[in-house]
Amino acid sequence: MKQLSSILYSVTGKGFSMPAFIIEKNEKELILIDSGLKKDAHAMIRKIESKWGSLDKISTIIFTHRHADHTGGLPVFLDKINFKKIVLIAHQDEEPLFNELFKAKGISITKSVKHNEIIDKKIKLRAIHTPGHTFGHLCLLLEEEKLLLIGDLIMDIFGKLFPVFKKAHDDFQLWEKNLATILDYDWNYAIPSHMSVKKISREKIEEFILKRTK
């Protein structure tokens, strides 16, 4: 587990794994962002329980998008938490595809959000719709922390920025078209979900976007 700000943490499974993120809203309430791969869920859960004592502090799970490396662990998490208490959130364009994906398990989104919507007023968490990687892909802005969780919008490999593999996109041209959306907001660092979990400066992101969109 890595602490990224006063309220934001990343958590991974064993070895190479995709991260989930935890926002510590207060002493009694946590927000989980994505749920990682199924194979990593038990290790993630042990780490969360070790720090916060109980998964029951998770009140909300927000998904950047529906892909298995961001949602695969969800059934494992829900087996350990009071299912009825959890709010599952995704962008409105992602909701029907997400629900179809988990239909057999009886899991569905309980709240959909729109572009620019404030998800949580207390911690000033804003949804930014950046379609392309998936049609309902979200970036999540912690406004007071000036941190932007960019999901699979961009990935960092050994210090260089790249798009996520083209074949993994719903619409690669749409992804490129919407890249600059995040520059309309006030943030200092972005944190990707793929490869390296670290803060990337706004300047470096801007340089990458300019090269892709000019």
Backbone torsions as a table, in degrees:
resi	resn	phi	psi	omega
1	MET	NA	139.1	-178.3
2	LYS	-127.0	131.5	176.0
3	GLN	-88.2	124.8	-174.9
4	LEU	-106.2	-19.4	175.4
5	SER	-161.1	-172.6	-178.4
6	SER	-63.5	-24.3	-177.9
7	ILE	-127.4	-2.2	-173.2
8	LEU	-114.2	133.5	179.0
9	TYR	-132.7	151.2	168.5
10	SER	-109.0	148.1	178.7
11	VAL	-137.7	135.4	-179.2
12	THR	-126.2	171.2	174.0
13	GLY	-86.6	-147.9	179.0
14	LYS	-89.0	142.3	176.4
15	GLY	61.8	-143.2	-179.7
16	PHE	-76.7	118.8	-179.9
17	SER	-153.2	157.9	175.8
18	MET	-79.3	139.3	-177.6
19	PRO	-82.2	156.8	159.5
20	ALA	-110.8	168.1	179.3
21	PHE	-126.5	146.6	178.4
22	ILE	-119.5	129.0	169.9
23	ILE	-106.2	122.8	178.7
24	GLU	-87.4	91.7	-176.1
25	LYS	-65.8	-43.2	173.4
26	ASN	-161.4	-171.9	-175.5
27	GLU	-64.8	-23.6	-174.3
28	LYS	-110.4	-4.4	-172.1
29	GLU	-138.9	129.9	178.8
30	LEU	-121.6	149.3	171.6
31	ILE	-115.0	127.5	176.9
32	LEU	-98.9	131.0	176.4
33	ILE	-111.4	114.5	-173.6
34	ASP	65.7	166.5	-175.9
35	SER	-134.4	12.5	173.4
36	GLY	67.1	-174.6	176.0
37	LEU	-75.3	153.8	179.8
38	LYS	-57.9	-40.1	-176.1
39	LYS	-65.1	-21.5	-177.1
40	ASP	-97.0	-9.0	-169.2
41	ALA	-61.6	-43.8	-177.1
42	HIS	-64.1	-40.2	177.9
43	ALA	-65.8	-40.3	176.9
44	MET	-61.4	-44.3	-178.3
45	ILE	-61.3	-43.1	179.2
46	ARG	-60.6	-40.1	180.0
47	LYS	-67.9	-40.4	178.6
48	ILE	-65.4	-44.3	179.1
49	GLU	-64.7	-36.3	179.6
50	SER	-62.8	-37.9	-178.5
51	LYS	-85.9	-43.1	-172.3
52	TRP	-109.6	-2.2	173.1
53	GLY	88.5	-39.3	-175.9
54	SER	-153.8	142.2	173.8
55	LEU	-69.9	-17.3	-178.3
56	ASP	-63.8	-12.2	176.0
57	LYS	-75.2	-15.0	177.3
58	ILE	-75.9	116.2	-178.6
59	SER	-102.9	-23.6	-172.3
60	THR	-143.5	140.8	171.5
61	ILE	-124.0	123.1	-179.3
62	ILE	-110.5	136.7	-179.0
63	PHE	-111.3	128.8	173.8
64	THR	-68.8	-33.6	175.5
65	HIS	-172.7	177.8	-165.7
66	ARG	-88.7	-8.5	-173.1
67	HIS	-58.7	150.8	-169.9
68	ALA	-61.1	-29.6	179.7
69	ASP	-76.2	-2.5	175.9
70	HIS	-117.7	-14.5	-176.4
71	THR	-128.0	-11.1	-172.1
72	GLY	-59.8	-31.2	-178.8
73	GLY	-80.8	-5.4	-174.0
74	LEU	-55.6	-49.8	-179.6
75	PRO	-58.4	-34.0	178.8
76	VAL	-67.1	-44.0	177.1
77	PHE	-61.3	-45.6	-176.0
78	LEU	-68.7	-23.5	174.2
79	ASP	-67.5	-21.6	-175.8
80	LYS	-102.3	-7.4	-176.1
81	ILE	-121.1	155.1	173.1
82	ASN	-64.8	102.3	-173.1
83	PHE	-50.1	-43.4	-172.7
84	LYS	-69.7	-18.7	-177.7
85	LYS	-87.0	-13.9	-171.8
86	ILE	-89.3	132.2	172.7
87	VAL	-96.9	122.7	178.5
88	LEU	-104.3	124.2	-171.7
89	ILE	-122.6	136.7	172.5
90	ALA	-150.8	167.7	175.4
91	HIS	-65.3	151.1	-175.9
92	GLN	-60.9	-28.4	178.3
93	ASP	-79.2	-17.1	178.8
94	GLU	-90.5	-23.6	-172.2
95	GLU	-54.7	-52.2	-177.0
96	PRO	-63.6	-36.3	179.1
97	LEU	-71.0	-39.3	176.2
98	PHE	-62.0	-47.3	-177.9
99	ASN	-63.1	-37.2	177.6
100	GLU	-66.7	-38.3	-179.7
101	LEU	-61.7	-38.2	-175.3
102	PHE	-107.3	13.5	-176.5
103	LYS	-55.7	-42.9	-177.4
104	ALA	-65.0	-23.7	-179.5
105	LYS	-95.9	0.2	178.7
106	GLY	70.1	26.6	-178.8
107	ILE	-108.6	135.3	178.2
108	SER	-147.4	158.2	176.4
109	ILE	-65.4	135.4	179.6
110	THR	-101.7	-16.8	176.8
111	LYS	-148.4	124.0	175.4
112	SER	-101.8	151.0	-178.6
113	VAL	-124.0	160.7	178.5
114	LYS	-108.8	168.9	175.9
115	HIS	-58.8	134.3	174.8
116	ASN	76.0	9.7	-179.1
117	GLU	-79.6	138.8	172.4
118	ILE	-79.9	116.9	-179.5
119	ILE	-78.8	-40.5	-178.6
120	ASP	-138.5	115.4	-175.9
121	LYS	-71.2	-33.1	-175.9
122	LYS	-64.3	-45.3	-179.5
123	ILE	-99.6	3.3	178.0
124	LYS	53.2	60.3	178.7
125	LEU	-101.0	119.0	-174.1
126	ARG	-112.8	139.1	175.3
127	ALA	-90.1	129.5	176.3
128	ILE	-121.0	114.8	-176.7
129	HIS	-80.1	120.4	179.5
130	THR	-128.6	74.1	-174.8
131	PRO	-68.8	151.1	177.7
132	GLY	145.5	-61.6	174.6
133	HIS	-58.3	-50.5	158.7
134	THR	-131.2	163.0	-176.5
135	PHE	-67.8	-21.3	179.3
136	GLY	-114.4	25.9	-177.4
137	HIS	-63.3	135.8	179.0
138	LEU	-117.8	141.7	159.4
139	CYS	-103.0	151.5	-174.6
140	LEU	-126.0	121.2	-175.0
141	LEU	-105.1	120.6	169.3
142	LEU	-89.5	98.2	-168.0
143	GLU	-63.7	-43.2	-177.6
144	GLU	-71.4	-29.6	178.3
145	GLU	-83.8	-15.2	-174.6
146	LYS	55.3	41.6	178.0
147	LEU	-118.3	136.5	-179.3
148	LEU	-119.2	116.8	173.3
149	LEU	-84.6	115.8	-170.1
150	ILE	-103.7	8.5	176.7
151	GLY	52.5	-125.1	179.8
152	ASP	-105.3	25.1	177.8
153	LEU	-63.9	-43.8	-179.6
154	ILE	-144.5	148.1	173.6
155	MET	-124.0	153.7	-179.7
156	ASP	-109.4	123.7	176.9
157	ILE	-123.4	109.2	179.2
158	PHE	51.9	42.3	174.6
159	GLY	87.8	-1.9	177.5
160	LYS	-113.6	145.8	-176.3
161	LEU	-96.5	140.0	-179.0
162	PHE	-143.4	157.2	165.4
163	PRO	-71.3	153.5	169.3
164	VAL	-63.2	151.0	-173.7
165	PHE	-45.1	131.2	-171.5
166	LYS	-55.1	-39.7	-176.9
167	LYS	-67.8	-15.2	179.8
168	ALA	-85.2	-5.3	-177.2
169	HIS	-86.8	146.8	167.8
170	ASP	-68.3	-40.7	-178.1
171	ASP	-155.1	101.2	-174.3
172	PHE	-65.6	-38.5	178.9
173	GLN	-66.0	-36.1	177.0
174	LEU	-66.5	-38.7	175.9
175	TRP	-57.3	-48.7	-177.9
176	GLU	-64.0	-38.8	-179.8
177	LYS	-62.7	-34.0	-173.6
178	ASN	-99.9	1.2	-178.7
179	LEU	-53.5	-45.3	-172.5
180	ALA	-72.7	-6.9	179.5
181	THR	-53.9	-38.7	-175.3
182	ILE	-68.3	-18.1	-179.0
183	LEU	-77.6	-7.1	177.0
184	ASP	-78.7	-4.4	-173.2
185	TYR	-117.7	161.0	-176.1
186	ASP	-94.3	106.0	175.9
187	TRP	-150.6	155.3	-178.8
188	ASN	-104.6	-32.7	-177.3
189	TYR	-137.3	145.5	174.8
190	ALA	-114.9	147.1	-179.2
191	ILE	-125.0	114.1	179.3
192	PRO	-82.6	162.6	176.8
193	SER	-92.3	-22.4	-175.3
194	HIS	-97.0	144.6	171.9
195	MET	66.9	-81.4	-174.7
196	SER	-110.6	123.9	175.0
197	VAL	-90.3	93.5	-179.6
198	LYS	-155.7	163.5	178.1
199	LYS	-79.3	131.2	177.1
200	ILE	-114.3	131.3	-174.7
201	SER	-65.3	151.7	177.4
202	ARG	-59.0	-39.5	-178.5
203	GLU	-59.0	-42.2	-179.3
204	LYS	-67.8	-39.8	177.2
205	ILE	-64.9	-45.0	179.8
206	GLU	-59.3	-42.2	179.4
207	GLU	-61.7	-42.5	178.4
208	PHE	-63.0	-46.1	-177.9
209	ILE	-65.0	-40.9	179.3
210	LEU	-59.8	-41.9	179.5
211	LYS	-66.5	-33.9	-178.3
212	ARG	-79.5	-25.4	-169.1
213	THR	-114.3	-7.9	-177.0
214	LYS	-73.7	NA	NA
